Amino acid sequence: MTAYRRKKTCHFCENKVAIDYKDQHMLDRFTNDRGKILPRRVTGTCASHQRQLATAIKRGRFLALIPYLPDHAL
Amino acid sequence: MPRSYETVLIFDSTLEESVLEQKLGRLQGALVDDADESMTVTQWGTRKLAYPIGKKEQGTYIILRYDTEPDRLVEFERLAKLDEQVLRQLTVVDPIESTIEPAAATVEPAATVEPVTTTEPATTPSEPAVTSAKEPAETGVEEEK
């Protein structure tokens, strides 16, 4: 039996939203509970937006909007 | 030729408002000649930091949007780095139009928090992550995609 999986689409292309490094909730959505950037095979983000997203997440971390590490890591 | 920039400054939350205004005015003066006309200042207020910066748990976020000559940023960054009350500064060139509403994340200073007497479930934000002293040297100007 073939399992069909819905094709993932890029959240930013579909909704035509720009990636803002100050949008804490959006950045949270694309990091896992260890604070790591989720791969595009998981989120479905296109290559162009994934690169922008990685930059935005790194800026968000620097500005202490999102953590580098989870609370319990140290 | 002037370019448009966006700078996020995080000040120490224990600073008095008058001192903060004074420091901000000095930094603005390094960037533009007339800050009232050619600069947009957005105050996010005091927020809990995701991790402590120099033992500070809270910071006052201020966002500046302006057009200026690239040469003037050098002096601005020098002044901001010298000021110990500036916890972080990040300047981005050609920023996108932002629609972020920061009010939800704003926290009151700890001194004004009263003891909770209601039986409602507490909705306090989680404690910030404790990180090592290793901080990235990411204070330069970055290109917005």
Backbone of each chain as ProteinMPNN parsed JSONL, in Angstrom:
{"seq_chain_A": "MTAYRRKKTCHFCENKVAIDYKDQHMLDRFTNDRGKILPRRVTGTCASHQRQLATAIKRGRFLALIPYLPDHAL", "coords_chain_A": {"N_chain_A": [[0.85, -1.191, 0.0], [0.576, 2.158, -0.895], [1.77, 4.963, 0.755], [0.493, 8.13, 0.89], [1.722, 11.383, 1.009], [1.103, 14.66, 2.003], [2.159, 17.359, 0.007], [4.648, 19.518, 1.17], [4.566, 23.046, 1.591], [6.102, 26.251, 1.07], [5.907, 28.4, 3.729], [6.336, 31.147, 3.647], [6.331, 31.847, 0.941], [3.773, 31.102, 0.236], [2.039, 32.642, 1.861], [2.962, 35.094, 1.283], [4.645, 36.64, 2.99], [7.113, 38.677, 4.52], [10.334, 37.948, 5.912], [11.056, 38.696, 9.149], [13.474, 39.597, 11.427], [12.782, 40.433, 13.937], [10.476, 39.276, 14.669], [9.505, 37.42, 17.012], [7.78, 35.235, 17.54], [7.446, 34.016, 15.076], [10.073, 33.214, 14.573], [10.435, 31.403, 16.629], [8.773, 29.4, 15.794], [10.155, 28.152, 13.774], [12.275, 26.938, 14.961], [13.565, 24.235, 16.951], [12.834, 22.554, 20.135], [15.282, 22.583, 21.316], [16.397, 24.84, 20.438], [17.474, 24.788, 17.929], [17.821, 25.403, 14.396], [15.222, 24.45, 12.302], [15.32, 21.974, 9.724], [14.751, 22.385, 6.173], [13.537, 20.244, 5.014], [11.801, 19.42, 6.901], [10.134, 21.619, 7.498], [9.319, 22.552, 5.035], [10.033, 24.894, 3.86], [11.155, 27.034, 1.208], [14.294, 27.115, -0.622], [15.424, 29.666, -0.871], [14.024, 31.215, 1.029], [14.699, 29.75, 3.279], [17.374, 30.343, 3.636], [17.21, 33.073, 4.218], [15.722, 32.89, 6.528], [17.439, 31.537, 8.269], [19.392, 33.48, 8.676], [17.788, 35.416, 9.923], [17.032, 34.102, 12.277], [19.487, 33.846, 13.549], [20.068, 36.524, 13.995], [17.953, 37.151, 15.696], [18.626, 35.58, 17.899], [20.978, 36.82, 18.7], [19.973, 39.266, 19.564], [18.721, 38.507, 21.842], [16.073, 37.698, 21.66], [15.215, 35.183, 21.081], [16.336, 32.058, 22.505], [19.765, 30.832, 22.546], [20.241, 28.374, 23.56], [18.305, 25.792, 25.229], [16.579, 26.243, 28.429], [17.397, 24.31, 30.287], [19.87, 23.467, 29.523], [22.291, 24.273, 30.615]], "CA_chain_A": [[0.0, 0.0, 0.0], [1.393, 3.373, -0.994], [1.37, 6.028, 1.68], [0.573, 9.45, 0.262], [2.031, 12.443, 1.956], [0.791, 15.975, 1.431], [3.381, 18.094, -0.327], [4.833, 20.697, 2.024], [4.777, 24.283, 0.834], [6.833, 27.282, 1.814], [4.996, 29.289, 4.47], [6.574, 32.55, 3.271], [5.888, 32.031, -0.445], [2.324, 30.927, 0.168], [1.347, 33.763, 2.503], [3.617, 36.336, 0.825], [5.107, 37.426, 4.134], [8.559, 38.879, 4.579], [10.943, 37.402, 7.131], [11.511, 39.782, 10.015], [14.249, 39.034, 12.549], [12.225, 40.881, 15.211], [9.233, 38.54, 14.913], [9.908, 36.348, 17.916], [6.901, 34.054, 17.44], [7.76, 33.344, 13.815], [11.38, 32.567, 14.736], [10.185, 30.255, 17.516], [8.086, 28.363, 15.02], [11.105, 27.461, 12.898], [13.358, 26.331, 15.75], [13.021, 23.156, 17.779], [12.875, 22.864, 21.568], [16.682, 22.779, 21.708], [16.832, 26.118, 19.86], [18.148, 24.588, 16.641], [17.051, 25.769, 13.204], [14.633, 23.251, 11.694], [15.698, 21.843, 8.313], [13.639, 22.663, 5.248], [12.806, 19.01, 4.719], [10.764, 19.304, 7.934], [9.188, 22.737, 7.465], [8.844, 22.786, 3.678], [10.459, 26.221, 3.405], [11.956, 26.991, -0.022], [15.719, 27.335, -0.361], [15.693, 31.102, -0.72], [13.514, 31.663, 2.326], [15.433, 29.069, 4.343], [18.606, 31.106, 3.868], [16.823, 34.306, 4.913], [15.241, 32.503, 7.856], [18.608, 31.218, 9.094], [19.979, 34.768, 9.059], [16.869, 36.073, 10.858], [17.098, 33.389, 13.561], [20.769, 34.197, 14.172], [19.924, 37.899, 14.491], [17.036, 37.071, 16.84], [19.389, 35.035, 19.033], [21.927, 37.855, 19.15], [19.208, 40.298, 20.263], [18.094, 37.863, 23.018], [14.638, 37.497, 21.463], [15.081, 33.726, 21.212], [17.553, 31.568, 23.155], [20.73, 29.992, 21.842], [20.129, 27.043, 24.172], [17.154, 25.713, 26.127], [16.83, 26.609, 29.833], [17.996, 23.245, 31.094], [21.122, 22.997, 28.917], [23.457, 24.562, 31.471]], "C_chain_A": [[0.894, 1.252, 0.0], [0.869, 4.428, -0.027], [1.545, 7.369, 0.981], [0.812, 10.506, 1.324], [1.742, 13.785, 1.283], [2.088, 16.74, 1.18], [3.482, 19.348, 0.542], [5.088, 21.927, 1.152], [5.46, 25.311, 1.723], [5.834, 28.267, 2.437], [5.117, 30.735, 3.977], [6.145, 32.837, 1.83], [4.361, 32.028, -0.513], [1.579, 32.14, 0.722], [1.921, 35.119, 2.116], [3.996, 37.239, 1.999], [6.628, 37.529, 4.094], [9.086, 38.341, 5.915], [11.546, 38.549, 7.93], [12.23, 39.175, 11.222], [13.713, 39.464, 13.908], [10.949, 40.128, 15.584], [9.551, 37.267, 15.708], [9.072, 35.074, 17.734], [7.168, 33.283, 16.16], [9.087, 32.586, 13.943], [11.256, 31.316, 15.594], [9.628, 29.073, 16.743], [9.045, 27.537, 14.17], [12.366, 26.998, 13.634], [12.742, 25.225, 16.598], [13.208, 23.492, 19.263], [14.307, 22.954, 22.109], [17.246, 24.058, 21.093], [17.492, 25.985, 18.505], [17.228, 24.946, 15.475], [16.521, 24.483, 12.562], [15.025, 23.164, 10.22], [14.496, 22.044, 7.401], [12.912, 21.398, 4.846], [11.681, 18.795, 5.738], [9.705, 20.39, 7.752], [8.616, 22.999, 6.074], [9.227, 24.144, 3.127], [11.315, 26.102, 2.14], [13.399, 27.411, 0.284], [16.038, 28.799, -0.083], [15.247, 31.597, 0.661], [14.233, 30.977, 3.486], [16.723, 29.834, 4.678], [18.291, 32.398, 4.631], [16.416, 34.017, 6.355], [16.416, 32.216, 8.79], [19.278, 32.499, 9.58], [19.123, 35.448, 10.124], [16.945, 35.418, 12.239], [18.394, 33.755, 14.288], [20.742, 35.63, 14.706], [19.037, 37.927, 15.737], [17.734, 36.545, 18.085], [20.316, 36.097, 19.6], [21.213, 38.928, 19.961], [18.436, 39.742, 21.462], [16.575, 37.778, 22.894], [14.314, 36.014, 21.573], [16.397, 33.184, 21.783], [18.484, 30.826, 22.206], [20.531, 28.538, 22.281], [18.864, 26.994, 25.022], [17.57, 25.984, 27.578], [17.663, 25.579, 30.573], [19.375, 22.822, 30.6], [22.339, 23.234, 29.8], [23.064, 24.549, 32.934]], "O_chain_A": [[1.831, 1.372, 0.789], [-0.323, 4.737, -0.002], [2.643, 7.697, 0.532], [0.187, 10.512, 2.385], [2.102, 14.0, 0.126], [2.988, 16.766, 2.02], [2.538, 20.132, 0.641], [5.742, 21.847, 0.113], [5.4, 25.246, 2.951], [5.027, 28.88, 1.738], [4.122, 31.456, 3.899], [5.658, 33.926, 1.527], [3.747, 32.831, -1.215], [0.609, 32.606, 0.125], [1.437, 36.16, 2.559], [3.708, 38.435, 2.002], [7.326, 36.599, 3.69], [8.362, 38.292, 6.909], [12.422, 39.27, 7.455], [11.67, 38.349, 11.943], [14.134, 38.926, 14.932], [10.405, 40.314, 16.673], [9.822, 36.204, 15.149], [9.608, 33.966, 17.771], [7.126, 32.052, 16.145], [9.206, 31.453, 13.477], [11.891, 30.297, 15.321], [9.962, 27.917, 16.999], [8.784, 26.37, 13.881], [13.389, 26.706, 13.015], [11.556, 25.266, 16.925], [13.679, 24.576, 19.606], [14.508, 23.365, 23.252], [18.441, 24.329, 21.214], [18.019, 26.963, 17.976], [16.008, 24.806, 15.565], [17.28, 23.547, 12.311], [15.058, 24.186, 9.535], [13.352, 21.885, 7.828], [11.775, 21.467, 4.379], [10.723, 18.071, 5.466], [8.509, 20.11, 7.841], [7.549, 23.599, 5.945], [8.792, 24.512, 2.037], [12.11, 25.171, 2.016], [13.674, 27.994, 1.332], [16.813, 29.126, 0.816], [15.982, 32.296, 1.359], [14.362, 31.56, 4.563], [17.106, 29.955, 5.841], [19.003, 32.771, 5.564], [16.718, 34.781, 7.273], [16.395, 32.601, 9.959], [19.681, 32.601, 10.739], [19.643, 35.987, 11.101], [16.925, 36.111, 13.256], [18.393, 33.95, 15.504], [21.327, 35.916, 15.751], [19.326, 38.631, 16.705], [17.469, 37.008, 19.194], [20.43, 36.259, 20.816], [21.766, 39.447, 20.931], [17.591, 40.433, 22.03], [15.868, 37.784, 23.901], [13.265, 35.635, 22.095], [17.454, 33.779, 21.572], [18.052, 30.265, 21.198], [20.638, 27.608, 21.482], [18.394, 28.031, 25.489], [18.755, 25.959, 27.912], [18.525, 25.924, 31.382], [19.991, 21.926, 31.177], [23.31, 22.48, 29.738], [23.908, 24.77, 33.802]]}, "seq_chain_B": "MPRSYETVLIFDSTLEESVLEQKLGRLQGALVDDADESMTVTQWGTRKLAYPIGKKEQGTYIILRYDTEPDRLVEFERLAKLDEQVLRQLTVVDPIESTIEPAAATVEPAATVEPVTTTEPATTPSEPAVTSAKEPAETGVEEEK", "coords_chain_B": {"N_chain_B": [[26.301, 58.523, -0.802], [23.162, 58.462, 0.799], [21.858, 55.686, 2.715], [19.217, 53.454, 3.727], [18.7, 52.452, 7.064], [18.308, 50.219, 9.86], [18.386, 50.124, 13.298], [18.718, 48.198, 16.175], [18.668, 48.7, 19.556], [19.631, 47.604, 22.745], [19.098, 48.57, 25.89], [20.235, 48.791, 29.306], [17.845, 47.835, 31.661], [17.587, 49.047, 34.09], [18.179, 51.656, 33.897], [17.466, 55.113, 34.398], [14.726, 57.009, 33.082], [15.29, 59.594, 32.14], [18.056, 59.554, 31.868], [18.323, 57.596, 29.983], [17.073, 58.81, 27.787], [18.888, 60.838, 27.342], [21.231, 59.449, 26.664], [20.347, 58.143, 24.4], [19.782, 60.309, 22.763], [22.34, 61.259, 22.292], [23.461, 59.193, 20.829], [21.762, 59.214, 18.644], [22.409, 61.677, 17.586], [24.872, 61.156, 16.495], [24.206, 59.807, 14.252], [22.23, 61.108, 12.614], [21.451, 64.51, 11.553], [19.136, 65.918, 12.279], [17.256, 64.476, 14.434], [14.555, 64.431, 15.14], [13.11, 64.796, 12.81], [14.136, 63.135, 10.749], [14.278, 60.543, 11.665], [12.815, 57.515, 12.777], [11.602, 56.44, 15.779], [11.038, 53.597, 17.625], [9.765, 52.378, 20.548], [10.061, 49.527, 22.376], [9.908, 49.044, 24.983], [10.481, 47.606, 28.285], [11.697, 44.346, 28.289], [11.803, 40.861, 28.99], [14.858, 39.188, 28.699], [15.943, 36.595, 26.483], [18.085, 35.19, 27.343], [20.467, 35.755, 29.952], [22.302, 38.795, 29.704], [25.357, 39.8, 30.498], [24.729, 39.421, 33.233], [22.313, 40.7, 33.341], [18.836, 40.47, 33.359], [16.726, 41.652, 32.119], [15.886, 43.956, 29.477], [15.794, 47.145, 27.793], [14.271, 47.73, 24.838], [14.956, 49.464, 21.884], [14.132, 50.717, 18.737], [15.521, 52.057, 15.881], [14.917, 53.772, 12.9], [16.255, 55.026, 9.955], [17.739, 57.224, 7.481], [20.982, 57.497, 6.374], [24.442, 58.533, 5.873], [26.848, 56.023, 5.125], [29.34, 56.361, 6.387], [28.867, 57.574, 8.822], [27.997, 55.662, 10.529], [30.145, 54.402, 11.654], [31.177, 56.008, 13.699], [28.917, 56.058, 15.304], [28.695, 53.334, 16.082], [31.036, 53.064, 17.499], [30.576, 54.769, 19.672], [28.362, 53.492, 20.811], [29.431, 51.037, 21.539], [31.243, 51.778, 23.46], [29.638, 52.547, 25.528], [28.582, 51.21, 28.477], [26.041, 50.693, 29.293], [24.62, 50.013, 27.109], [23.477, 47.101, 26.075], [23.27, 45.521, 23.809], [23.686, 45.992, 20.275], [22.467, 46.203, 17.026], [22.766, 46.72, 13.651], [21.051, 46.97, 10.633], [21.053, 46.969, 7.128], [18.991, 48.438, 4.584], [16.259, 47.73, 5.618], [13.281, 45.649, 5.967], [9.766, 46.48, 5.737], [8.296, 46.637, 8.828], [5.895, 44.933, 10.825], [5.59, 44.299, 13.408], [4.123, 43.863, 16.553], [5.093, 44.774, 19.554], [3.995, 44.862, 22.07], [2.837, 42.729, 23.48], [4.876, 41.213, 24.511], [6.08, 42.791, 26.337], [7.356, 43.419, 29.552], [6.708, 44.288, 32.943], [8.795, 46.122, 35.226], [10.415, 44.276, 37.86], [9.997, 45.316, 40.397], [7.432, 46.335, 40.571], [5.713, 44.253, 40.654], [3.062, 42.641, 42.167], [2.116, 40.497, 44.913], [0.545, 37.435, 44.001], [-2.807, 36.804, 44.415], [-5.022, 35.62, 43.45], [-6.793, 32.697, 42.235], [-6.33, 31.954, 39.708], [-4.652, 30.313, 36.953], [-1.164, 30.758, 36.745], [0.497, 32.755, 34.349], [3.173, 33.153, 33.778], [6.145, 33.991, 31.989], [8.615, 31.654, 30.767], [11.695, 30.904, 32.464], [14.776, 32.558, 31.589], [17.29, 31.255, 29.345], [20.359, 30.028, 30.554], [23.396, 31.017, 29.544], [26.773, 30.474, 28.42], [29.765, 32.497, 28.78], [30.459, 32.954, 26.254], [29.972, 34.948, 23.578], [28.663, 35.942, 20.447], [30.503, 37.868, 18.084], [28.817, 39.791, 16.735], [28.253, 42.494, 15.745], [28.391, 44.069, 13.603], [27.418, 45.757, 10.539], [24.786, 44.412, 8.701], [23.656, 42.898, 5.706], [20.407, 43.191, 4.527], [18.3, 40.683, 3.289]], "CA_chain_B": [[24.834, 58.484, -0.979], [22.559, 57.873, 2.012], [21.122, 54.42, 2.616], [18.316, 53.321, 4.875], [19.192, 51.507, 8.063], [17.509, 49.98, 11.066], [19.258, 49.737, 14.411], [18.067, 47.772, 17.42], [19.525, 48.931, 20.719], [19.104, 47.091, 24.013], [19.686, 49.282, 27.031], [20.029, 48.253, 30.65], [16.487, 48.216, 32.066], [17.608, 49.794, 35.353], [18.472, 53.067, 33.611], [16.352, 56.058, 34.555], [14.224, 57.446, 31.771], [15.982, 60.812, 31.696], [19.416, 59.156, 31.457], [18.134, 56.848, 28.732], [16.811, 59.817, 26.735], [20.136, 61.566, 27.109], [22.147, 58.544, 25.955], [19.767, 57.909, 23.081], [19.971, 61.544, 22.008], [23.743, 61.342, 21.9], [23.662, 58.21, 19.759], [21.015, 59.7, 17.467], [23.172, 62.796, 17.048], [25.978, 60.626, 15.693], [23.673, 59.215, 13.017], [21.532, 62.087, 11.764], [21.546, 65.878, 12.061], [17.882, 66.273, 12.941], [16.649, 63.186, 14.784], [13.094, 64.539, 15.228], [12.484, 64.731, 11.486], [14.614, 62.1, 9.827], [14.445, 59.249, 12.318], [11.636, 56.939, 13.428], [12.013, 55.722, 16.987], [10.009, 52.714, 18.181], [10.165, 51.869, 21.866], [9.408, 48.273, 22.758], [9.829, 48.997, 26.444], [11.322, 46.624, 28.971], [11.34, 42.953, 28.001], [12.668, 39.833, 29.55], [15.79, 38.682, 27.686], [15.883, 35.135, 26.339], [19.202, 34.69, 28.162], [21.062, 36.928, 30.603], [23.439, 39.46, 29.058], [26.111, 40.466, 31.563], [23.935, 39.255, 34.474], [21.052, 41.447, 33.244], [17.75, 39.589, 32.923], [15.776, 42.44, 31.339], [16.493, 45.008, 28.678], [14.88, 48.087, 27.149], [14.511, 47.652, 23.395], [14.642, 50.672, 21.098], [14.41, 50.482, 17.315], [15.68, 53.311, 15.13], [14.93, 53.65, 11.424], [16.761, 56.301, 9.468], [18.601, 57.245, 6.292], [22.207, 58.241, 6.682], [25.657, 58.166, 5.138], [27.488, 54.875, 5.775], [30.486, 56.768, 7.205], [28.443, 58.021, 10.151], [27.745, 54.483, 11.366], [31.391, 54.026, 12.342], [31.208, 56.778, 14.943], [27.788, 55.582, 16.113], [29.018, 52.019, 16.666], [32.099, 53.282, 18.495], [29.935, 55.33, 20.868], [27.478, 52.48, 21.417], [30.266, 49.995, 22.143], [31.888, 52.325, 24.65], [28.64, 52.713, 26.581], [28.333, 49.919, 29.13], [24.597, 50.512, 29.491], [24.072, 49.443, 25.869], [23.778, 45.672, 26.168], [23.4, 44.99, 22.451], [23.314, 46.875, 19.161], [22.512, 45.518, 15.732], [22.347, 47.599, 12.558], [20.725, 46.23, 9.414], [20.889, 47.898, 6.01], [17.792, 48.225, 3.77], [15.331, 46.859, 6.356], [11.942, 45.459, 5.419], [8.724, 47.144, 6.516], [7.978, 45.752, 9.952], [4.54, 45.077, 11.381], [5.634, 43.599, 14.693], [3.532, 44.541, 17.705], [5.875, 44.217, 20.663], [3.355, 45.102, 23.368], [2.512, 41.479, 24.174], [6.049, 40.65, 25.178], [6.62, 43.756, 27.285], [7.185, 43.042, 30.959], [6.882, 45.354, 33.909], [9.933, 45.885, 36.119], [10.092, 43.346, 38.94], [9.619, 46.032, 41.617], [6.005, 46.667, 40.588], [4.916, 43.027, 40.675], [2.444, 42.41, 43.473], [1.886, 39.072, 45.147], [-0.651, 36.903, 43.345], [-3.757, 36.307, 45.412], [-6.12, 34.932, 42.783], [-6.585, 31.259, 42.026], [-6.16, 31.703, 38.271], [-3.33, 29.748, 36.647], [-0.158, 31.764, 36.445], [0.95, 32.732, 32.951], [4.484, 33.798, 33.733], [7.021, 33.438, 30.948], [9.624, 30.734, 31.272], [12.971, 31.507, 32.862], [15.681, 32.633, 30.443], [18.351, 30.26, 29.286], [21.649, 30.47, 31.079], [24.406, 30.7, 28.544], [28.144, 30.723, 28.834], [30.233, 33.849, 28.481], [30.771, 33.057, 24.83], [28.987, 35.738, 22.844], [29.154, 36.168, 19.094], [30.896, 39.244, 17.791], [27.964, 40.117, 15.59], [27.769, 43.853, 15.924], [28.59, 44.813, 12.372], [26.278, 46.032, 9.676], [24.475, 43.241, 7.895], [22.842, 43.161, 4.516], [19.079, 42.571, 4.568], [18.011, 39.979, 2.042]], "C_chain_B": [[24.193, 57.825, 0.243], [21.845, 56.554, 1.728], [20.22, 54.313, 3.839], [18.8, 52.191, 5.778], [18.146, 51.317, 9.156], [18.476, 49.504, 12.142], [18.403, 49.327, 15.594], [19.079, 47.961, 18.538], [18.862, 48.297, 21.934], [19.861, 47.797, 25.132], [19.426, 48.505, 28.316], [18.671, 48.753, 31.173], [16.471, 49.019, 33.364], [17.903, 51.283, 35.15], [17.244, 53.935, 33.841], [15.983, 56.622, 33.191], [14.973, 58.662, 31.231], [17.393, 60.483, 31.186], [19.348, 58.437, 30.114], [17.933, 57.809, 27.558], [18.102, 60.523, 26.333], [21.106, 60.713, 26.283], [21.666, 58.315, 24.525], [19.977, 59.125, 22.183], [21.388, 61.675, 21.476], [24.027, 60.389, 20.734], [22.964, 58.659, 18.48], [21.78, 60.815, 16.779], [24.336, 62.339, 16.178], [25.501, 60.138, 14.325], [23.079, 60.248, 12.067], [21.634, 63.476, 12.39], [20.295, 66.276, 12.824], [17.088, 64.997, 13.215], [15.123, 63.256, 14.803], [12.43, 64.335, 13.872], [12.871, 63.485, 10.696], [14.795, 60.732, 10.472], [13.136, 58.787, 12.955], [12.119, 56.113, 14.611], [10.836, 54.895, 17.492], [10.526, 52.162, 19.5], [9.374, 50.606, 22.157], [9.233, 48.183, 24.27], [10.724, 47.911, 27.017], [10.803, 45.217, 28.729], [12.305, 42.036, 28.727], [13.563, 39.301, 28.426], [15.707, 37.154, 27.648], [17.015, 34.458, 27.09], [19.847, 35.903, 28.801], [22.243, 37.478, 29.808], [24.165, 40.225, 30.167], [25.343, 40.509, 32.868], [22.642, 40.076, 34.474], [19.978, 40.521, 32.667], [16.746, 40.312, 32.029], [16.514, 43.517, 30.556], [15.427, 45.9, 28.07], [15.227, 48.144, 25.665], [14.076, 48.949, 22.713], [15.052, 50.423, 19.658], [14.439, 51.825, 16.588], [15.667, 52.994, 13.642], [15.295, 55.007, 10.86], [17.516, 56.104, 8.159], [19.832, 58.053, 6.661], [23.353, 57.784, 5.785], [26.328, 56.995, 5.862], [28.645, 55.257, 6.705], [30.09, 57.09, 8.649], [28.206, 56.848, 11.098], [28.981, 54.099, 12.18], [31.45, 54.713, 13.707], [30.087, 56.321, 15.881], [28.138, 54.267, 16.823], [30.111, 52.151, 17.724], [31.483, 53.793, 19.804], [29.098, 54.278, 21.595], [28.292, 51.398, 22.122], [30.911, 50.482, 23.432], [30.925, 52.421, 25.826], [28.3, 51.353, 27.196], [26.853, 49.652, 29.372], [23.909, 49.99, 28.237], [24.46, 47.961, 25.852], [24.029, 45.068, 24.79], [23.079, 46.083, 21.444], [23.453, 46.073, 17.877], [21.98, 46.473, 14.672], [22.176, 46.772, 11.296], [20.491, 47.25, 8.305], [19.676, 47.478, 5.169], [16.784, 47.303, 4.468], [13.985, 46.734, 5.658], [10.954, 46.244, 6.279], [8.263, 46.184, 7.599], [6.57, 46.011, 10.471], [4.451, 44.423, 12.75], [5.014, 44.466, 15.791], [4.22, 43.993, 18.954], [5.165, 44.25, 22.01], [3.133, 43.816, 24.162], [3.687, 40.94, 24.979], [6.634, 41.579, 26.23], [6.366, 43.298, 28.71], [7.395, 44.265, 31.832], [8.14, 45.083, 34.722], [9.507, 45.084, 37.346], [9.585, 44.052, 40.191], [8.119, 46.282, 41.702], [5.108, 45.425, 40.65], [4.37, 42.801, 42.083], [2.212, 40.927, 43.669], [0.556, 38.615, 44.563], [-1.583, 36.318, 44.404], [-4.908, 35.543, 44.782], [-5.78, 33.455, 42.588], [-6.396, 30.919, 40.558], [-4.771, 31.131, 38.001], [-2.363, 30.841, 36.228], [0.313, 31.623, 35.002], [2.284, 33.443, 32.84], [5.336, 33.172, 32.645], [8.096, 32.565, 31.571], [10.912, 31.472, 31.6], [13.919, 31.548, 31.668], [16.766, 31.572, 30.518], [19.633, 30.85, 29.856], [22.717, 30.048, 30.092], [25.791, 30.995, 29.085], [28.548, 32.125, 28.412], [30.55, 34.033, 27.007], [29.66, 33.814, 24.117], [29.516, 35.956, 21.439], [29.507, 37.632, 18.873], [30.128, 39.73, 16.577], [27.391, 41.509, 15.75], [27.891, 44.675, 14.651], [27.311, 45.029, 11.598], [26.033, 44.805, 8.8], [23.558, 43.637, 6.75], [21.517, 42.444, 4.658], [18.811, 41.919, 3.235], [16.776, 40.568, 1.384]], "O_chain_B": [[24.627, 56.756, 0.674], [21.303, 56.342, 0.643], [20.429, 54.987, 4.848], [19.241, 51.137, 5.32], [17.242, 52.131, 9.342], [19.279, 48.597, 11.92], [17.469, 50.035, 15.968], [20.197, 47.451, 18.478], [17.654, 48.44, 22.126], [21.072, 47.646, 25.297], [18.519, 47.677, 28.392], [18.389, 49.95, 31.131], [15.448, 49.612, 33.707], [17.882, 52.068, 36.099], [16.123, 53.542, 33.52], [16.808, 56.701, 32.28], [15.255, 58.757, 30.037], [17.86, 61.059, 30.204], [20.186, 58.635, 29.235], [18.529, 57.652, 26.492], [18.364, 60.767, 25.155], [21.718, 61.194, 25.329], [22.451, 58.293, 23.577], [20.305, 58.995, 21.003], [21.608, 62.139, 20.358], [24.734, 60.733, 19.787], [23.495, 58.507, 17.38], [21.806, 60.901, 15.551], [24.74, 63.035, 15.246], [26.276, 60.064, 13.371], [23.383, 60.263, 10.874], [21.869, 63.614, 13.591], [20.376, 66.895, 13.885], [16.352, 64.504, 12.36], [14.458, 62.261, 14.516], [11.335, 63.779, 13.782], [12.027, 62.861, 10.053], [15.409, 59.849, 9.874], [12.437, 59.573, 13.594], [12.938, 55.206, 14.462], [9.761, 55.435, 17.756], [11.594, 51.554, 19.555], [8.144, 50.63, 22.179], [8.491, 47.336, 24.767], [11.599, 47.374, 26.339], [9.623, 44.931, 28.936], [13.445, 42.389, 29.028], [13.082, 39.0, 27.334], [15.434, 36.511, 28.661], [16.916, 33.281, 27.436], [19.778, 36.994, 28.235], [23.075, 36.723, 29.304], [23.629, 41.192, 30.708], [25.316, 41.542, 33.537], [21.951, 40.142, 35.49], [20.177, 39.88, 31.635], [16.007, 39.679, 31.275], [17.614, 43.933, 30.92], [14.293, 45.47, 27.855], [16.325, 48.549, 25.283], [12.977, 49.455, 22.941], [16.166, 49.978, 19.383], [13.502, 52.618, 16.675], [16.327, 52.059, 13.187], [14.714, 56.022, 11.243], [17.878, 54.989, 7.783], [19.73, 59.157, 7.196], [23.251, 56.8, 5.052], [26.37, 56.98, 7.092], [28.905, 54.568, 7.691], [30.876, 56.902, 9.577], [28.211, 57.015, 12.318], [28.865, 53.537, 13.269], [31.735, 54.085, 14.727], [30.282, 56.212, 17.092], [27.899, 54.118, 18.022], [30.106, 51.433, 18.724], [31.817, 53.321, 20.891], [29.119, 54.184, 22.822], [27.893, 50.9, 23.175], [31.105, 49.714, 24.374], [31.344, 52.381, 26.983], [27.795, 50.461, 26.515], [26.457, 48.514, 29.626], [22.752, 49.574, 28.288], [25.623, 47.615, 25.643], [24.895, 44.209, 24.627], [22.296, 46.989, 21.727], [24.435, 45.359, 17.674], [20.863, 46.976, 14.79], [23.043, 45.976, 10.936], [19.819, 48.261, 8.507], [19.376, 46.289, 5.063], [16.487, 46.218, 3.966], [13.597, 47.592, 4.865], [11.266, 46.625, 7.408], [7.883, 45.049, 7.313], [6.116, 47.153, 10.546], [3.37, 44.039, 13.197], [5.341, 45.644, 15.932], [3.952, 42.864, 19.364], [5.683, 43.719, 22.992], [3.233, 43.822, 25.389], [3.501, 40.289, 26.006], [7.572, 41.21, 26.936], [5.27, 42.838, 29.031], [8.168, 45.161, 31.494], [8.518, 43.924, 34.894], [8.373, 45.202, 37.81], [8.829, 43.467, 40.967], [7.585, 46.429, 42.801], [3.883, 45.543, 40.694], [5.12, 42.775, 43.059], [2.122, 40.177, 42.697], [-0.439, 39.336, 44.629], [-1.193, 35.451, 45.185], [-5.685, 34.893, 45.482], [-4.636, 33.031, 42.755], [-6.312, 29.746, 40.192], [-3.823, 31.426, 38.728], [-2.707, 31.734, 35.454], [0.501, 30.515, 34.501], [2.504, 34.236, 31.925], [5.262, 31.967, 32.403], [8.442, 32.715, 32.744], [11.175, 32.548, 31.062], [13.871, 30.66, 30.817], [17.108, 31.067, 31.586], [19.939, 32.026, 29.657], [22.912, 28.859, 29.84], [25.947, 31.688, 30.09], [27.781, 32.845, 27.773], [30.872, 35.136, 26.565], [28.522, 33.347, 24.069], [30.721, 36.139, 21.263], [28.864, 38.524, 19.427], [30.705, 40.038, 15.534], [26.179, 41.679, 15.877], [27.531, 45.852, 14.632], [26.249, 44.532, 11.974], [26.966, 44.238, 8.232], [22.79, 44.595, 6.842], [21.484, 41.234, 4.882], [19.054, 42.506, 2.18], [16.367, 40.11, 0.318]]}, "name": "protein", "num_of_chains": 2, "seq": "MTAYRRKKTCHFCENKVAIDYKDQHMLDRFTNDRGKILPRRVTGTCASHQRQLATAIKRGRFLALIPYLPDHALMPRSYETVLIFDSTLEESVLEQKLGRLQGALVDDADESMTVTQWGTRKLAYPIGKKEQGTYIILRYDTEPDRLVEFERLAKLDEQVLRQLTVVDPIESTIEPAAATVEPAATVEPVTTTEPATTPSEPAVTSAKEPAETGVEEEK"}
